Amino acid sequence: MVFTGIVEEMGTVISVERKADLEMWDGSKSEGFVLKIKCEAFEVNCAPETLRRTDLGDLKPGDLVNLERSMAATDRNSGHFVQGHVDEAGEILKFTPEGDSLWVRISLSDDILPYVIPKGYIAVDGTSLTVCEVNRKEKWFNLMLIAHTQKCIVIPKKKVGERVNLEADCMGKYAATAVGNVRHELKELQQQLRVTQVISFVALCTAAALMLNAVRAR
């Protein structure tokens, strides 16, 4: 099950309830939140890991949230493959208007920084967006929202200092992991090659010494 990151509409949080014995999908109990969202009202259970990774614990009645149904196999994807597996919550650092567009600067940690690149994809509060600039030293990136997008998603309605959910492009993460594995294997091969070269050199020196001794003994 994946999403496109193209928000269909915004829902309104009706209530937030903390439960010490939240029932999980496998029947186990855990502490968490129950969110009731107005949009043909439905409830969402938030387990501890979800609350650690996301900004859902910050929500209160009246807050807006982005909503999108999962993509059908036959649907056109006008965004990118969004899993809905949030990596972390970043902080809005700055809003800068430019014409009818809006620049948004967002902080991020070292954990997700390697997967965020200029002109690459990132999901912010579930919205598929294009990264514009990345400052790796100060640990932030920015993006630009056109006028239409500003009307359809939650980000422009938040304030500086509020948090947003970040999910790096999963294809980038898979690619980085694959390359990392190749680099690890290459490093091991290089180490083995160096050991082999040393052994070969020692063997060659030994053979040369033996031959020299044999010549002298004649």
C-alpha positions in Angstrom: 0.0 0.0 0.0 1.5 3.3 -1.1 0.3 6.9 -1.6 1.1 9.5 -4.2 1.6 12.5 -1.9 -1.1 14.4 -3.7 -3.4 15.6 -0.9 -7.1 15.1 -1.7 -8.5 17.3 1.1 -7.9 18.5 4.6 -9.7 17.1 7.6 -10.2 18.7 11.1 -9.3 17.0 14.3 -12.4 16.6 16.5 -10.9 15.0 19.5 -7.6 13.6 20.9 -7.8 10.9 23.6 -4.9 9.3 25.4 -5.3 5.6 26.3 -3.2 3.5 28.6 -4.6 0.3 27.1 -4.8 1.0 23.4 -5.6 -2.2 21.5 -3.3 -2.9 18.6 -4.0 -4.8 15.4 -2.6 -8.0 16.9 -4.8 -7.7 20.1 -1.9 -6.5 22.3 -2.3 -3.4 24.5 -0.1 -0.3 24.4 -0.3 3.3 25.5 -1.1 5.7 22.7 -3.5 8.3 21.2 -6.9 7.9 19.5 -7.5 10.7 17.1 -11.0 11.4 15.7 -10.9 13.4 12.5 -13.8 15.2 10.8 -14.1 14.2 7.2 -16.9 11.6 7.2 -15.5 11.2 10.7 -13.1 8.3 11.4 -10.7 7.4 14.1 -7.0 6.7 14.0 -5.0 4.8 16.6 -1.4 6.2 17.3 1.0 3.8 18.9 4.1 4.9 20.9 6.5 4.5 17.9 4.2 6.6 15.8 4.1 9.4 18.4 7.9 9.3 18.7 8.4 9.6 15.0 5.7 12.1 14.1 4.0 15.3 15.2 0.7 13.6 15.8 1.2 14.0 19.6 1.1 17.8 19.0 -2.4 17.7 17.5 -5.4 19.2 19.3 -9.1 19.6 18.4 -9.5 22.1 15.6 -6.2 21.4 13.9 -6.1 20.5 10.2 -4.5 17.4 8.7 -3.8 16.3 5.2 -5.8 13.4 3.9 -5.2 11.0 1.0 -6.5 7.6 0.2 -4.0 4.9 -0.7 -3.3 4.6 -4.4 -5.0 1.8 -6.4 -2.8 -0.3 -8.7 -4.4 1.4 -11.8 -4.1 5.0 -10.5 -1.8 7.6 -12.1 0.9 8.8 -9.8 1.3 12.5 -10.1 3.6 12.8 -7.1 6.0 10.1 -6.0 5.9 6.8 -4.0 5.0 7.8 -0.5 4.9 4.9 2.0 3.4 6.9 4.9 6.3 5.7 7.1 7.5 9.0 8.7 11.2 9.1 9.3 11.1 12.1 11.8 9.4 15.4 12.5 11.2 18.5 11.4 10.7 22.1 12.5 9.5 24.9 10.3 12.3 27.5 10.5 11.1 30.2 8.1 8.4 31.3 5.7 9.5 33.7 2.8 6.9 34.9 0.3 8.0 35.4 -3.3 5.2 36.7 -5.6 2.3 34.4 -5.0 4.6 31.5 -4.1 5.9 30.7 -0.6 9.4 29.5 0.4 9.4 27.1 3.4 12.6 26.3 5.3 12.6 23.1 7.4 15.1 21.5 9.8 16.1 17.9 9.7 18.6 15.6 11.4 21.7 13.7 10.3 19.6 10.5 10.1 17.6 11.7 7.1 20.0 14.3 5.7 21.8 11.9 3.3 18.6 11.1 1.5 17.5 14.7 0.9 19.0 16.2 -2.3 18.2 19.3 -4.4 15.4 18.5 -7.0 14.7 15.3 -5.2 11.4 14.2 -3.6 10.4 14.5 0.0 7.0 14.0 1.7 6.2 16.7 4.2 3.0 16.0 6.2 2.3 13.5 3.5 2.5 16.0 0.6 4.8 15.1 -2.3 7.2 18.1 -2.7 10.4 18.9 -4.5 13.5 19.9 -2.5 15.0 23.1 -3.7 18.1 23.7 -1.5 19.9 21.6 1.1 22.2 23.1 3.7 24.1 20.2 5.1 26.2 22.2 7.5 23.2 24.0 9.2 20.9 20.9 8.6 18.0 22.4 6.8 16.3 22.3 3.4 13.8 24.4 1.7 11.0 24.1 -0.9 8.6 26.4 -2.7 4.8 26.1 -2.6 2.9 27.5 -5.5 -0.4 29.4 -4.9 -2.7 26.4 -5.6 -0.7 24.0 -3.3 -0.9 26.6 -0.5 -4.7 26.4 -0.6 -4.8 22.6 -0.5 -2.4 21.5 2.2 -1.7 22.2 5.9 1.9 23.5 5.8 1.2 27.2 5.1 -1.4 27.3 7.9 1.3 26.3 10.5 3.5 28.7 12.3 7.3 29.0 12.5 8.5 26.6 15.2 5.7 24.1 14.6 6.7 20.6 13.5 6.0 18.7 10.2 6.3 15.0 9.4 9.2 14.1 7.1 9.5 11.0 4.9 12.5 10.8 2.6 12.1 9.3 -0.9 12.0 5.5 -0.3 13.6 4.9 -3.7 16.6 7.0 -2.6 16.9 5.1 0.7 16.9 1.8 -1.2 19.5 3.0 -3.6 21.7 4.4 -0.8 21.5 1.1 1.1 22.4 -0.9 -2.0 25.4 1.4 -2.8 26.4 1.2 0.9 26.4 -2.6 0.7 28.5 -2.6 -2.4 31.0 -0.1 -0.8 31.3 -2.4 2.2 32.0 -5.4 0.1 34.5 -3.5 -2.1 36.3 -2.3 1.1 36.6 -5.9 2.3 37.9 -7.0 -1.1 40.4 -4.2 -1.1 41.6 -5.3 2.4 41.9 -8.9 1.2 43.8 -7.8 -1.9 46.3 -5.8 0.3 46.8 -8.9 2.4 47.4 -11.0 -0.7 49.8 -8.5 -2.1 51.8 -8.5 1.2 51.9 -12.3 1.3 53.0 -12.5 -2.4 55.7 -9.9 -1.7 57.0 -11.9 1.3 56.9 -15.1 -0.7 58.8 -13.5 -3.6 61.5 -12.1 -1.3 61.8 -15.5 0.4 62.2 -17.3 -2.9 64.8 -14.7 -4.1 66.8 -15.1 -0.9 66.7 -18.9 -1.2 67.9 -18.7 -4.8 70.7 -16.3 -3.8 71.8 -18.6 -1.1 71.8 -21.6 -3.5 74.0 -19.7 -6.0 76.5 -18.7 -3.3 76.7 -22.3 -2.0 78.0 -23.5 -5.4 
